[in-house]
Amino acid sequence: HVVFTNDKHPPSQGKSWEKTIIRSGVVIGANATILPGIEIGERAIVGAGAVVTKSVEAGKTVVGNPARYILAK
């Protein structure tokens, strides 16, 4: 399961909905939460349980709460 949110200020009744963009080849781990207005770049990896509060650059890996970049081996 992955959670996508689209409203930074609920309950806004749709007045502040934001798009989330997931590019090609992205891998998202189980129980990750993606906040609204985020873009996850091509071939990026989001670790299990991560809470993504900022956009993720292409090819990068993020983990944790809040999600932070890690170096891939």
PESULLIN-V687993 format. One record per residue. RES is the residue in one small letter. SS is DSSP state (H for helix, E for strand, L for the rest). PSI is psi as a letter, one per 20 degrees, with the letter a starting at -180 (NA if undefined). D_CENTER is the distance of its C-alpha to the mean C-alpha in Angstrom with 2 decimals. Layout:
# PESULLIN-V687993
res:RES ss:SS psi:PSI d_center:D_CENTER
res:RES ss:SS psi:PSI d_center:D_CENTER
This chain:
# PESULLIN-V687993
res:h ss:L psi:q d_center:13.13
res:v ss:L psi:q d_center:9.48
res:v ss:E psi:p d_center:9.06
res:f ss:E psi:p d_center:7.79
res:t ss:L psi:q d_center:9.54
res:n ss:L psi:j d_center:11.39
res:d ss:E psi:o d_center:13.82
res:k ss:L psi:h d_center:13.76
res:h ss:L psi:m d_center:17.40
res:p ss:L psi:q d_center:18.42
res:p ss:L psi:o d_center:20.99
res:s ss:L psi:i d_center:21.14
res:q ss:L psi:k d_center:22.50
res:g ss:L psi:j d_center:20.25
res:k ss:L psi:h d_center:21.26
res:s ss:L psi:k d_center:17.95
res:w ss:E psi:q d_center:15.51
res:e ss:L psi:q d_center:12.86
res:k ss:L psi:q d_center:11.45
res:t ss:L psi:p d_center:7.99
res:i ss:E psi:p d_center:8.77
res:i ss:E psi:o d_center:8.15
res:r ss:L psi:r d_center:11.07
res:s ss:L psi:p d_center:13.75
res:g ss:L psi:j d_center:13.83
res:v ss:L psi:q d_center:10.22
res:v ss:E psi:p d_center:10.44
res:i ss:E psi:p d_center:8.19
res:g ss:L psi:r d_center:10.40
res:a ss:L psi:q d_center:12.09
res:n ss:L psi:k d_center:11.25
res:a ss:L psi:q d_center:7.58
res:t ss:E psi:p d_center:6.38
res:i ss:E psi:o d_center:3.61
res:l ss:L psi:r d_center:6.11
res:p ss:L psi:q d_center:8.23
res:g ss:L psi:j d_center:9.05
res:i ss:L psi:q d_center:5.95
res:e ss:E psi:p d_center:7.01
res:i ss:E psi:o d_center:6.19
res:g ss:L psi:r d_center:9.87
res:e ss:L psi:p d_center:12.43
res:r ss:L psi:j d_center:12.95
res:a ss:L psi:q d_center:10.01
res:i ss:E psi:p d_center:9.55
res:v ss:E psi:o d_center:7.10
res:g ss:L psi:q d_center:9.92
res:a ss:L psi:p d_center:11.20
res:g ss:L psi:j d_center:10.77
res:a ss:L psi:q d_center:8.08
res:v ss:E psi:o d_center:6.89
res:v ss:E psi:o d_center:4.13
res:t ss:L psi:i d_center:6.70
res:k ss:L psi:q d_center:7.18
res:s ss:L psi:q d_center:6.79
res:v ss:E psi:p d_center:7.21
res:e ss:L psi:q d_center:10.78
res:a ss:L psi:p d_center:12.28
res:g ss:L psi:j d_center:13.63
res:k ss:L psi:r d_center:12.07
res:t ss:E psi:p d_center:11.07
res:v ss:E psi:q d_center:9.10
res:v ss:E psi:r d_center:10.30
res:g ss:L psi:a d_center:11.42
res:n ss:E psi:o d_center:11.28
res:p ss:L psi:q d_center:10.25
res:a ss:L psi:p d_center:8.41
res:r ss:E psi:q d_center:11.00
res:y ss:E psi:q d_center:12.24
res:i ss:E psi:r d_center:14.94
res:l ss:L psi:p d_center:17.72
res:a ss:L psi:q d_center:18.01
res:k ss:L psi:NA d_center:21.57
